[in-house]
Amino acid sequence: MANTDRNNPTNNENIDLVSEVGGRCPMPGCNAELMQEKNNRTIKNYEIAHIYPHSPTTIEQNILNGVPLLYKNSPDEKENLIALCVSCHSRFDNTRTKDEYMELYNKKLQVLKNNEITNILNNHKLQDEIESVIKAIVNITSIATENDLNYDPVTIDKKLKSVLLINKVRGMVQPYYLFIDEQFKSFGLNDNQYRSILMTFKHAYVDISARESDEQKIFLYLVNWLQTESKISDRIANEVLISYFIQHCEVFDVISK
C-alpha cells in the first residue's frame, strides 16, 4: 500500500523553492509567474510538486523504472521538490512521463549544483586590493591600444575551446591587461601578497571545475562570485578582471595536446 503521509514544506522552504526557479514555472513552454499581483495583493499561483512522485502508482513505477533520483531517503526531501504553476503541476501529476520527469530532474540538478558551487565560493574571500582594481577599471578614462601591448603570455586559444568565450576574453584582455598589472604593482605588494591574490582565483577556479566542465558556465560562476564579493555592480568590470586571470593562467589550464 502506498505511503500517503506527506511533510508539507515550511513557509521558508516555499520561498526558497520559488526563488530557485526564478519565480517562474520551470516547465518547458510555460514560464508563468508563480506569484501574481491582483488588486494590490500578491496571489500565489504555484504548488510544490514532487519530481519523483510521493506515492507512485503502479503505472508511474513502470514509467519511471530505473530513472535517477535526487533524494536519498524520502521523496519529501527538498532535493525532490520543485515549484510549478498550478496548471502545470496538475498536468505533470496526471500522469508523469519519463521525458517530463527528466526535464525537471535536470533543472533541479542544475539548481543543486548552483547552490553547491555558490556555497563553496562563499568561502573564498577577496583581498582589499581586488575591490580597488575593479573600481579603477570602472573609472578608467583611456585604454591601451593593441600596439601598446608588449607582453607575451599564453594565448587564450591555448586555454579555451569555446570560440565565443575566446573572443570575449581576448577582447577584454588586450586593452586592460597591462593596466591591471600596473594597478597591482601600485599597491607595493611583496611576492607572497601578490601570490596570495593569484591563488585566491586559482583555488576558486579549481573548486568550480571539479563540479562543472562547461567553460562558459565556469566563467559565469567566477564573474558572479567576484561581483558578489566585491560588491561592485558593474558586471563588465568584473568580467574584465576574470579575463585578466584567465590570461594570467590562474583560471583555466593550458589544453593538453
N, C-alpha and C positions, 0 to 999 in steps of 0.2 A: 504494500500500500504506500502511495506517495506521501512524503512528509509535507504537510501543509503549514507548519509553523514557520512564520516569517519574522525577521527582525527588521523593522522599518528604520530607514536612515533618520538620523537626528537632523534638526534644522541646519546645524553647521555642515553636516555631511551633504545635505541637499544643496547648500550654497556652493560647496566645493565641486560637486558633480556638475552643476550648471556652469560653473566657471571653467571646468576642464574642457568643455566643448565650445567655449567662447560665447555662451548664451544663446546658441542657435542649434537647432536639431541637426545631429550629425548624419542622419540617414541620407544616402545618396539621392540627390534630386529634390531635397526638401529645403533645408536652411531656414525653417520658420523660427521666429523669435520665441524663446522659451518663457520670457516674461514680457507682457504687453501692457501698454498704457491705455486705459479707458476711463473716461470721465474723471480724470485726475487721480485715478487709482492704478496700482500695479496689479495686474491679473496674472496668476500662474497659468501657464499654458504648457506644462510639462508633467511627465510622470517618470519615476525612476524604474528603469527596465533592468531585468536580469539578462545579461548577454547569453549565458547558458541558463536555461530555464530552471527555476527553483524546484519545481515538481514536474519533471518532464513526463509527458505521456509516452506510451509505447511507441507511437508513431514518431514522436520527436527523438526518442532514444535511438531509433533506427536511422533517422535522417542525420543525426549528429554523431553517429557512431565513429569513434576514432578522432574527432576533432581535438585540437589542443585546448587546454583550459587555462584560464587566468587566475583561478583561485586554488588554494591548497586543501582546505578542509570543508568549507561551506560555501554554497552559491550566494549566500548573503554577504560575503566579504566584499569590501568596497571595490576590489580589483575586478569583480564580475558585474559591477553596476554601471549604468550609463544613463544620462538624462536624454529623453526623447520627447518630442511634442506628443500630445495626447493621441492624435490620429495615427502617427507612425508607430507608437507603442502598441496600439490595438492591431495594426496591420502586421507588425513584427511578431506579435504573440500568436497570431491566428493565420496560419501556423508558420513557424520558423522554416526558412530554407537554409541550406548549408551555405549558399553564397552570401545571404544577408548576415548570417552568423559570422562568417569570416571577415566581412567588411567591418562589422562593429568590433570584432575581436582585434583586428589590425589597428583600428582607430584608437581603441583603449590601450593597446600595447604601446602605441606611439606616445600616448599621454603618460603612461607609466615610465617610459624611457625618458621623456622630457623632465618629469619630476625628479627622477633619479639623478640625471646629469645636472639639473639646476641645484639640487641639494649638495651634490659633490662640489660644484663650482663655488658655492657659497662659502666653502672652507678656504678658498684661495683669496687672500686679501691683498689689495693693491698697495704698493708703496706710494707715499705722498707725491713723489716725482711724476707718477703716471698722470694724475689729475692735472698737474701743471703743464705737461706736454700736450694733453688733449686741448686744454684751454689755449695754448699757443697755436695749435693747428686751427682752432675756431677763429682766432683773431689775426691770422696771418694776412698780410696785405700784398705780398708778392711771392711768387714761387720761381724755383729754378727752371730754366728750360732744359730740354733733353741734352743740349750741347754743353751745359754746365756740369753734367754729371760725370764724375771721374772715378767711380768705384767699380769694382768688378766682382760682385757677389755671385752666388749660384743663381742661374737664371730660373725664372718662375716655372717655365715649362719643363724643367727637370724635377720639379717637386709636385706638380699638379697634373691631373689628366683632363679635368673639365675645361674645355675651351672658354666657356663663358666666365668661369672663375679666373682663369689665367688672364684674360683680357681685363677683367675688373681689377684684379690685384696689380697687374702691370701698370694700368692707368693711374693708380694711386701711389705706387712706389716711385715711379720716375720723377714726379715733381717734388715729392715730400721726403724722400729717404735721407738726403743729406741734411735737410732742415731739422728732422727729428734727431739725427745723430748729433748735430750741434746743440740741440736743446739738452740732451743728456750730458754732453760734455760741460755745459754751462753750470751744472749743479756741483761740479767738483767732486764727483763720486770716486771712491777708490775702486780697485778691481773687484773686491768682494761685494761691495754695494751694487755695482753695476751687474755683476754676475747674478746676484740675488734677484734683480729685476728680470733678467733674461730667463732665469729658472722658474719664476712665477708663471710665465707664459708657457714655457716648455711643459711644466707639470700639468697646467690646465689642459693643454692640447693632449697630452698622454692620457689623462683621465677620460677625456671625451672620446678619443679614438679607440679606447678599449671597449667602448659601448656603441659607437657609431662609425661607420666606414664611409658614408657619403660625404664627399669633400665640401659641397655647398652647405650641407647641414652643420658640419663641424664649424665652418666659417661663421654661420649664423649664431650657433651656440656661443662662440667666443665673443662675437660682437655684442650679443645680448648681455652676456656676463660683464663685459667691460663697461657697457652703458649703465648697467645697474650699479656696479661697484663704484664707478667714477662719479655717478650722479650728474653726468653731463649729457643732456638730452640730444645734442647734435649727433645724429646717427652716422653721418658721413665722416665726421672727425674720428669717431670710434672705429669705423671701417678702415680709415687710413692707418691708424696705429696698429690694428691687427695685420694689415697688409705689410707694414714695416717688419713685424716679427716673422711673418712668413718669409720675406726676403732675407731676413737676418738668420734664418734657419732654426728659430726656436719653435715655429709652428710648421707642421708638415715635414716629412723626411724626404730626402732625395730618393726618387724612384729607382729601385734596383733594376738593372737590365736583365 
